[in-house]
Amino acid sequence: MFKIGQRIRYIRKMRGYTQKQLGELMGFPSSNADVRIAQYEKGTRVPSEDSLLKLALVLNVSPFALNQNFTANPFYILHILIALDDRVKLRVTRKE
C-alpha cells in the first residue's frame, strides 16, 4: 500500500507540477516551497489535516485519494469508481 508521501508525489507528477510549483500553489513561501513538499513526499513530515485538504484541492483530487487507508475501505473504492465514471464514462455492471 502506498503511503501519503508516495501518493502526493505520484499525483504531483501526473499533474506536471514541480515540488516548488506545488508548494507555491499551497501558499508556502517560494524560498522553501519545494523543501516542504519534499518533506511530505519523503515522509519526514506529515501534512496536517488542513494541509491535506489543501493539497487535494490544489491537485484536484478527493482528499480520500491521499488518505493512507483508502484502499482498505470499500467507500473509498466506490468514490474512485464514481470519479472514473465522471471522467471516462466507466460503467461498472453487476455480473450475475
C-alpha positions as CSV (number, residue, x, y, z in Angstrom):
1,M,0.0,0.0,0.0
2,F,1.3,3.5,-0.9
3,K,2.0,6.0,1.8
4,I,0.7,9.5,1.7
5,G,4.0,10.9,0.5
6,Q,4.2,8.5,-2.3
7,R,0.7,9.4,-3.4
8,I,1.5,13.1,-3.3
9,R,4.5,12.5,-5.5
10,Y,2.6,10.4,-7.9
11,I,-0.3,12.8,-8.3
12,R,2.0,15.8,-8.4
13,K,3.9,14.3,-11.3
14,M,0.7,13.3,-13.1
15,R,-0.4,16.9,-12.9
16,G,3.0,18.1,-14.2
17,Y,4.0,20.2,-11.1
18,T,7.5,20.5,-9.7
19,Q,7.8,20.4,-6.0
20,K,8.3,24.1,-5.9
21,Q,5.3,24.8,-8.0
22,L,3.1,22.7,-5.8
23,G,4.5,24.2,-2.7
24,E,3.8,27.7,-4.0
25,L,0.2,26.7,-5.0
26,M,-0.2,25.5,-1.4
27,G,0.8,29.0,-0.2
28,F,4.3,28.2,1.1
29,P,6.9,30.9,0.6
30,S,8.9,30.5,-2.6
31,S,12.1,30.2,-0.7
32,N,11.1,26.9,0.9
33,A,8.1,25.7,-1.0
34,D,10.0,22.8,-2.6
35,V,11.5,21.8,0.7
36,R,8.1,21.4,2.4
37,I,6.7,19.2,-0.5
38,A,9.9,17.1,-0.5
39,Q,9.5,16.5,3.2
40,Y,5.9,15.4,2.6
41,E,6.9,13.1,-0.2
42,K,9.8,11.6,1.8
43,G,7.7,11.1,4.9
44,T,9.9,13.2,7.1
45,R,6.9,15.5,7.7
46,V,3.2,14.5,7.6
47,P,0.8,17.1,6.3
48,S,-1.8,18.4,8.8
49,E,-5.5,17.7,8.1
50,D,-5.8,21.3,6.7
51,S,-2.7,20.9,4.5
52,L,-4.0,17.5,3.3
53,L,-7.3,19.2,2.3
54,K,-5.4,22.0,0.6
55,L,-3.2,19.5,-1.3
56,A,-6.3,17.7,-2.5
57,L,-7.8,20.9,-3.7
58,V,-4.6,22.1,-5.5
59,L,-4.1,18.6,-7.1
60,N,-7.7,18.4,-8.0
61,V,-8.3,15.0,-6.3
62,S,-10.5,13.9,-3.5
63,P,-8.9,14.0,0.0
64,F,-9.7,10.3,0.1
65,A,-7.1,9.8,-2.7
66,L,-4.4,11.0,-0.4
67,N,-5.7,9.1,2.7
68,Q,-3.4,6.4,3.8
69,N,-6.1,3.8,4.2
70,F,-8.3,4.5,1.3
71,T,-7.7,1.1,-0.5
72,A,-8.9,-0.8,2.6
73,N,-12.3,0.8,2.7
74,P,-14.9,0.0,0.1
75,F,-16.4,3.5,0.4
76,Y,-13.2,5.0,-0.9
77,I,-13.0,2.5,-3.8
78,L,-16.6,3.4,-4.7
79,H,-15.6,7.1,-4.6
80,I,-12.8,6.3,-7.1
81,L,-15.1,4.4,-9.4
82,I,-17.6,7.3,-9.4
83,A,-14.8,9.7,-10.2
84,L,-13.7,7.5,-13.1
85,D,-17.3,7.3,-14.4
86,D,-17.4,11.1,-14.5
87,R,-14.1,11.4,-16.3
88,V,-14.0,8.5,-18.7
89,K,-17.6,7.2,-18.7
90,L,-16.6,4.0,-17.0
91,R,-19.5,1.7,-16.4
92,V,-19.5,-0.8,-13.7
93,T,-22.1,-3.5,-14.0
94,R,-23.0,-6.5,-11.9
95,K,-22.5,-9.9,-13.4
96,E,-24.9,-12.5,-12.0
